Amino acid sequence: MGKLSLILIILVFSVFWTKGTEGGDEEKKQHFVLVHGASHGGWCWYKLITLLEKSGRKVTAVDLSGAGISLTDSNTVFESDDYNRPLFSFLSALPPLSKVILVGHSVGGGSVTEALCKFPDKISMAVYLAADMTPPGGCQPHQRNKDGGEIWEYIYGEGADKPPTAIIMKKRYIRRFYYNQSPLEDVVLASKLLRPAPFRALQGLGKVPASTDAEKIPRVYIKTAKDNLFDPVRQDRMVKMWPPSRFYVLNESDHSAFFSAPDALFDCLVHAVSSLEPRKDFI
């Protein structure tokens, strides 16, 4: 074999080896899938996405039906399965043996629970951030505050004589209940991007039958201590009803920790998923 031929073989082998190694490294990365709450979208996670990607992790922020850049009209989304379809489609398309860390905020906790039941083999850990966390087969509580329904605007897409089709927080309450500890620039951004949420679909969110497979998946709850929307006391009760594997408290966070406490939120997530990593002293 000539010297030139040998060099070419080595070069070709090196290229394929590098590509194979890069693909393997990519597959080994922890993959976070972020699920927004009502009226929000994948956009709300931009600070956390930056921190996670800078640390070498992979991130996907989904837009559920009628949210973010979804072209679906929320007034036409009536079932939770329809609302969650973008998330379910993403999970079902994951390669075999691939698993993700699912993070749900607020009512997005219901989406996380439904995903746990439908795709238990695709999820390595579920994280509930100031979120509804009810065991499959349990009674789904609703977030309440002292102003009750006064802070919400209901939309009647099928006429005033029919039940509401969508819901959104009135603008004058956004700062007080969603973002009371968040930077003003994030409040301004959010006020331009919030969209009505599908009211009927949210009513059925998280109402799934008991699942032994879902119960086996590690869960994490992150409490927001200065939350004016989801009472911290009620968050404690929820944790007590269905104890998670790990529990964290963001002492300076409002309901939207991705704005008010992104660094602390990032630290909690990194600490939580460290339990999923193999111990290096045995490798």
MOGI-V21119 format. One line per field, one symbol per residue. phi: phi as a letter, one per 40 degrees, with the letter a starting at -180 (. if undefined). burial: b if it has 16 or more other C-alpha atoms within 10 Angstrom, else e. Layout:
# MOGI-V21119
phi: ???
burial: ???
This chain:
# MOGI-V21119
phi: .cccccccccccccccccccccccccccccbcbbbccdgcaddccdccddcccccgbcbbbcbcdgbfcdcccdcbbbbcccccddcccccccccdgcbbccbbbfcccccccccdccbccbbcabbbbfbcbbcdgccccbcbbccfcccbbcbbcbhccbcdbaaaccdcbdccbcbcbcddccccdcccbcbdccdccccbcgcbcdaccccccdbbbbcbcbcccbddcccccccccbdccbbbbccbbccbccbcaccccdcccccccccccccccbc
burial: eeeeeeeeeeeeeeeeeeeeeeeeeeeeebbbbbbbbbbbbbbbbeebbebbeeeebbbbbbbbbbbbeeeeebbbbbbbbebbeebbeebeeeeeeebbbbbbbbbbbbbbbbbbbbbbbbbbbbbbbbbbbbbbeeebeeeeeeeeeebeebbbeeeeeeebbbbbbeeeebbebbbbbbeeeebeebeeebbbbbbbbbeebbbbeeeeebeebbbbbbbbbbbbbbbbeebeebbeeebbeebbbbeebbbbbbbbbbebbbebbeebbeeeeeeeeee
